[in-house]
């Protein structure tokens, strides 16, 4: 369990130092142009993933410890709150007891001012309208007073009773209507339940009939498939017998030379059926070979003549190329001289312009501190 009263947490200090080292390493990777353009450091990324998992596990254990401490503190707070409530209740009981025995209302000096029985004990302000105490200085009789208060209150009570009776009747009528509606709803529910039972029974009968029809259809289909398989078996046996007869009495075993002829032309044969060449075919092959030898000799003589012609043409081209190269060198020499003259003129103009910038324009050059403020953070 974590100690919450420690002023400086060494783990927090270590975490800050670890983040500072990670930031320095990140700056080293980001500011390294070769490393940034080639790729990323996979081992370092894996190391970061491991560190993140370790940090998450540490945070989870820390949160669990905080939760345990919070639960313990909640229980302690509940106990203290219960004790405080009990102490307040006891103090209130003692206060009520003290007030009951030592601070009674009737023992107070000004109790007659707020005595609840004071009106019963006191004489009325006036007995009638002709009471001699109702003089001008007594302030007991004023113009516009309600002298028929009792009759008015009685009439109001009768009206209130009439309204209550009407409300009671309205409530009874609403209850009767609700009861009648409930009975109708109950009857409708019974009717719907009976209809649902009938529909369920009809659905069950339909399902049973459908199952019977499907069973009959499957049996008929199975019989049909069995008959089809039997016909297929017989047909396959007949095909096998026909195939055996074709192989036995065919052209392959009888060595018929016509079966070796290919469908792609008379100059091609089927290798698995060919039994060799005839004498006429061999003589034709030798004749074609002699013709090919004579044609080869003629081609060699033509190639020799073409080679001699090419040698003569290469000699003419070499002489023309040498002459053209001399002309190009002369033109290049003249161009270099003109370029050197132009470069010297341009150099003097640039030097004068640079001196003007240094002495007239750029009179406040930036210091090294201005350039050192860039690329100081990886964020």
Order of alpha helices (4+ residues) and beta strands (2+ residues): alpha-alpha-alpha-alpha-alpha-alpha-alpha-alpha
